[in-house]
């Protein structure tokens, strides 16, 4: 393992793996932070490729969750992991000081999995509840009836960005997941510091 107990880097032939991990972790952290920045800055009212503001927020919410999922994939050990993949995840966790209790949002892959398989979940909602799930947006333009529906019927509205409370609500197989974007940003910035500290040992900065 590249970092010894004192946190000093020892090059034992693993440096190419560590360089790759440090680069991509930093890239996906920046990608997630960028997506949050676009969400926070609001829909641009000048010329844009998006048909409407819903598409704009949907796009950046998807990319936020995708980037978070890519980060999680580098750390979260699952039952099927073995061999080199398991070894690399263990090394990543040690090198970047990744602990599930410190990074609870980044440790949950279920939200990303819902987005990746949104068509499957939507088909179930159409078949069982005769409605279309997909992406929803809560903002200052929502009337009280719509707000009540989006807040209280998450089983039929499985993916909602709440700009009022700065949260994302995901329902996956009946499980309700809430992502607090303020807490997520703090996790990303903390992890970015850990990744950059390790990258400095590899002379990447």
HELIX and SHEET records of a PDB file:
HELIX    1   1 UNK A   15  UNK A   41  1                                  27    
HELIX    2   2 UNK A   53  UNK A   73  1                                  21    
HELIX    3   3 UNK A   83  UNK A   95  1                                  13    
HELIX    4   4 UNK A  110  UNK A  116  1                                   7    
HELIX    5   5 UNK A  118  UNK A  129  1                                  12    
HELIX    6   6 UNK A  144  UNK A  152  1                                   9    
HELIX    7   7 UNK A  181  UNK A  201  1                                  21    
SHEET    1   A 4 UNK A 135  UNK A 138  0                                        
SHEET    2   A 4 UNK A 159  UNK A 162  1                                        
SHEET    3   A 4 UNK A 167  UNK A 172 -1                                        
SHEET    4   A 4 UNK A 175  UNK A 180 -1                                        
END                                                                             
